[in-house]
Amino acid sequence: MSDNRVVQGRMQTPESLAELIEGEDVMDAEPIEDADDDCPECGENVISVGYMPSALEFVTGFKCQECDWSDTDRD
């Protein structure tokens, strides 16, 4: 599976997707995966990416491929 995915009409790398979810630069990101879930706002496909926003934190972010909805696994 390709590392890049189209999100809201733009090609995103794992790093750029993580930055889109986080709202700022990230240190590292894992490959993008299907989240096997539908968007709670529009019902379209949700993808996930694991990333490190800092040296001490690992986050899994979720992003709809078609609308602005995103979320993370932070408590």
Backbone torsions as a table, in degrees:
resi	resn	phi	psi	omega
1	MET	NA	142.8	-178.3
2	SER	-67.6	146.9	176.7
3	ASP	-73.5	-24.1	-176.7
4	ASN	-99.5	149.5	178.0
5	ARG	-138.2	152.7	174.3
6	VAL	-86.0	124.7	179.4
7	VAL	-128.5	118.8	-178.8
8	GLN	51.4	42.2	174.9
9	GLY	82.2	3.8	-179.8
10	ARG	-125.5	140.4	177.6
11	MET	-72.2	128.6	-179.3
12	GLN	-121.5	136.3	170.0
13	THR	-85.8	168.6	175.7
14	PRO	-55.9	-41.6	-179.6
15	GLU	-66.0	-45.0	-178.4
16	SER	-69.0	-33.2	175.8
17	LEU	-66.0	-44.5	178.2
18	ALA	-60.7	-40.8	178.3
19	GLU	-66.8	-35.3	176.7
20	LEU	-64.1	-42.1	178.9
21	ILE	-70.8	-46.1	-174.6
22	GLU	-75.7	-31.2	-178.4
23	GLY	86.5	6.1	177.3
24	GLU	-160.0	174.1	-178.3
25	ASP	-60.3	148.3	174.8
26	VAL	-120.9	159.3	-178.0
27	MET	-79.0	-41.9	-174.2
28	ASP	-157.8	154.3	178.2
29	ALA	-143.2	146.7	177.1
30	GLU	-89.9	169.4	178.9
31	PRO	-59.0	148.7	178.2
32	ILE	-72.8	139.4	179.2
33	GLU	-131.4	159.1	171.5
34	ASP	-72.1	135.3	-179.4
35	ALA	-87.6	-4.5	-178.5
36	ASP	53.7	41.0	-179.5
37	ASP	-145.3	157.1	176.9
38	ASP	-103.8	149.0	-179.9
39	CYS	-63.4	131.8	178.9
40	PRO	-70.5	-15.7	-179.2
41	GLU	-94.5	-44.1	-174.7
42	CYS	-121.9	-9.5	177.4
43	GLY	84.0	2.4	-179.6
44	GLU	-83.3	-177.6	-175.8
45	ASN	-69.8	138.6	175.6
46	VAL	-110.8	136.7	175.8
47	ILE	-116.4	163.1	-179.1
48	SER	-132.0	156.2	176.0
49	VAL	-147.3	133.8	174.1
50	GLY	-92.3	137.7	-177.2
51	TYR	-152.9	163.7	178.0
52	MET	-113.7	104.9	176.7
53	PRO	-73.5	-21.3	176.4
54	SER	-149.2	173.2	-178.2
55	ALA	-67.2	-17.5	-174.5
56	LEU	-110.4	7.1	-174.8
57	GLU	-138.5	137.8	172.3
58	PHE	-121.3	129.1	-175.9
59	VAL	-127.6	143.7	168.0
60	THR	-104.8	124.0	179.7
61	GLY	-107.9	147.7	179.7
62	PHE	-122.2	137.8	-177.4
63	LYS	-143.5	133.4	173.9
64	CYS	-71.8	140.6	179.4
65	GLN	-78.4	-14.6	-173.8
66	GLU	-115.0	-24.9	-178.0
67	CYS	-128.2	-175.5	-175.4
68	ASP	-78.3	-7.7	-175.3
69	TRP	-61.0	135.5	171.1
70	SER	-153.0	161.3	179.9
71	ASP	-157.7	167.2	175.3
72	THR	-130.8	170.6	178.7
73	ASP	-90.4	12.7	175.2
74	ARG	-64.2	145.8	178.4
75	ASP	-72.1	NA	NA
